[in-house]
């Protein structure tokens, strides 16, 4: 547990300020994708239908929607950011390597999402390391805890 605490402390002290804006945009985009998937559930189920286990595709589709709709606002406001980013990672790994990568970088039409999936994936990793930033609920809670311990 000491390594994780040291990594959090290092990430909090070496964090560039522009990442707060990127975190807010990332949270809004993940929320948008969750709402998009809810309104296009048949398309999402068709994407996850390649899994041949009983009800696995439907379960995965619902996990994606739930994680995006719950996790997007949490990332947006900077609450439990590292945990929420960790929960989002399996979804983005699947989006990058299983859904979008086989279509390629230069696919035509509506499926030009590989670049976007890679940016979101890298963003989630960055926020797992650096945390939510100065303008977040996590930072406010951390300051209150430090003030209470004094």
C-alpha positions as CSV (number, residue, x, y, z in Angstrom):
1,X,0.0,0.0,0.0
2,X,3.0,2.3,0.5
3,X,3.8,2.3,-3.2
4,X,0.3,3.5,-4.1
5,X,0.4,6.2,-1.4
6,X,3.8,7.4,-2.7
7,X,2.4,7.4,-6.3
8,X,-0.6,9.4,-5.2
9,X,1.6,11.9,-3.4
10,X,3.9,12.3,-6.3
11,X,1.1,12.7,-8.8
12,X,-0.6,15.3,-6.6
13,X,2.6,17.4,-6.4
14,X,3.6,17.1,-10.1
15,X,0.4,17.9,-11.8
16,X,0.1,20.4,-14.6
17,X,-2.8,22.8,-14.2
18,X,-4.3,22.4,-17.7
19,X,-5.3,18.8,-16.8
20,X,-8.3,20.2,-14.9
21,X,-9.9,21.4,-18.1
22,X,-9.1,18.1,-19.8
23,X,-10.6,16.2,-16.8
24,X,-13.8,18.2,-17.1
25,X,-14.0,17.6,-20.9
26,X,-13.2,13.9,-20.4
27,X,-16.0,13.5,-17.8
28,X,-18.5,15.3,-20.1
29,X,-17.5,13.1,-23.0
30,X,-17.8,9.8,-21.1
31,X,-21.2,10.9,-19.8
32,X,-22.3,11.7,-23.4
33,X,-21.1,8.3,-24.6
34,X,-23.1,6.6,-21.8
35,X,-26.2,8.5,-22.8
36,X,-25.5,7.7,-26.5
37,X,-25.2,4.0,-25.6
38,X,-28.4,4.0,-23.7
39,X,-30.3,5.5,-26.6
40,X,-28.6,3.1,-29.1
41,X,-28.7,0.0,-26.9
42,X,-29.3,-2.3,-29.9
43,X,-26.1,-1.1,-31.6
44,X,-24.1,-1.7,-28.4
45,X,-25.6,-5.1,-27.9
46,X,-24.7,-6.0,-31.4
47,X,-21.1,-4.8,-30.8
48,X,-20.9,-7.0,-27.6
49,X,-22.7,-9.9,-29.2
50,X,-19.4,-11.6,-30.3
51,X,-19.0,-13.0,-26.8
52,X,-20.5,-16.5,-26.9
53,X,-21.2,-16.9,-23.2
54,X,-24.8,-16.9,-22.1
55,X,-26.0,-13.3,-21.3
56,X,-22.3,-12.0,-21.3
57,X,-22.9,-9.6,-24.2
58,X,-26.0,-8.1,-22.6
59,X,-24.3,-7.9,-19.2
60,X,-21.3,-6.2,-20.7
61,X,-23.5,-3.7,-22.6
62,X,-25.3,-2.8,-19.3
63,X,-21.9,-2.5,-17.5
64,X,-20.6,-0.1,-20.1
65,X,-23.7,2.1,-19.9
66,X,-23.7,2.1,-16.0
67,X,-20.0,2.8,-15.7
68,X,-20.2,5.6,-18.2
69,X,-23.3,7.3,-16.8
70,X,-22.1,7.0,-13.2
71,X,-18.4,7.5,-13.9
72,X,-18.6,10.5,-16.3
73,X,-20.0,12.9,-13.8
74,X,-17.7,11.7,-11.1
75,X,-14.7,12.4,-13.3
76,X,-16.3,15.7,-14.3
77,X,-16.5,16.9,-10.7
78,X,-13.3,15.2,-9.6
79,X,-14.8,12.8,-7.0
80,X,-13.1,9.4,-6.5
81,X,-11.3,10.1,-9.8
82,X,-8.6,7.5,-9.5
83,X,-11.1,4.7,-8.7
84,X,-13.6,5.7,-11.4
85,X,-10.8,5.9,-14.0
86,X,-9.7,2.4,-13.0
87,X,-13.3,1.1,-13.5
88,X,-13.4,2.8,-16.9
89,X,-10.1,1.2,-18.1
90,X,-11.5,-2.3,-19.1
91,X,-14.1,-0.6,-21.2
92,X,-11.6,1.5,-23.0
93,X,-9.2,-1.4,-23.5
94,X,-12.0,-3.2,-25.2
95,X,-13.0,-0.1,-27.2
96,X,-9.4,0.4,-28.4
97,X,-8.2,-3.1,-29.1
98,X,-11.4,-5.1,-29.8
99,X,-13.8,-2.7,-31.4
100,X,-12.0,0.1,-33.1
101,X,-8.5,-1.2,-33.8
102,X,-9.7,-3.9,-36.3
103,X,-11.4,-1.2,-38.3
104,X,-8.2,0.8,-38.5
105,X,-7.1,4.4,-38.2
106,X,-8.5,5.5,-41.5
107,X,-11.9,3.8,-41.5
108,X,-14.6,5.7,-43.3
109,X,-18.0,6.7,-41.9
110,X,-19.2,6.7,-38.4
111,X,-16.4,4.4,-37.1
112,X,-13.6,6.9,-36.9
113,X,-13.4,6.5,-33.2
114,X,-10.0,4.8,-32.8
115,X,-8.2,8.1,-32.2
116,X,-10.8,9.3,-29.8
117,X,-10.7,6.0,-27.9
118,X,-6.9,6.2,-27.6
119,X,-7.1,9.8,-26.3
120,X,-9.7,8.8,-23.7
121,X,-7.7,5.7,-22.7
122,X,-4.5,7.8,-22.2
123,X,-6.5,10.4,-20.3
124,X,-7.8,7.8,-17.9
125,X,-4.3,6.5,-17.2
126,X,-3.1,10.1,-16.7
127,X,-5.8,10.8,-14.1
128,X,-5.1,7.5,-12.4
129,X,-1.6,8.7,-11.8
130,X,-2.0,12.5,-11.4
131,X,-5.4,12.5,-9.7
132,X,-8.2,15.0,-10.1
133,X,-6.3,18.2,-9.6
134,X,-6.7,21.4,-7.7
135,X,-10.2,22.3,-8.8
136,X,-12.0,19.1,-7.8
137,X,-14.0,17.6,-4.9
138,X,-11.1,15.2,-4.2
139,X,-8.8,18.2,-3.6
140,X,-11.3,19.9,-1.4
141,X,-11.8,16.8,0.7
142,X,-8.0,16.4,1.0
143,X,-7.6,20.0,2.2
144,X,-10.4,19.5,4.7
145,X,-8.8,16.3,6.0
146,X,-5.4,18.1,6.3
147,X,-7.0,21.0,8.1
148,X,-8.9,18.7,10.5
149,X,-5.7,16.8,11.4
150,X,-3.9,20.0,12.3
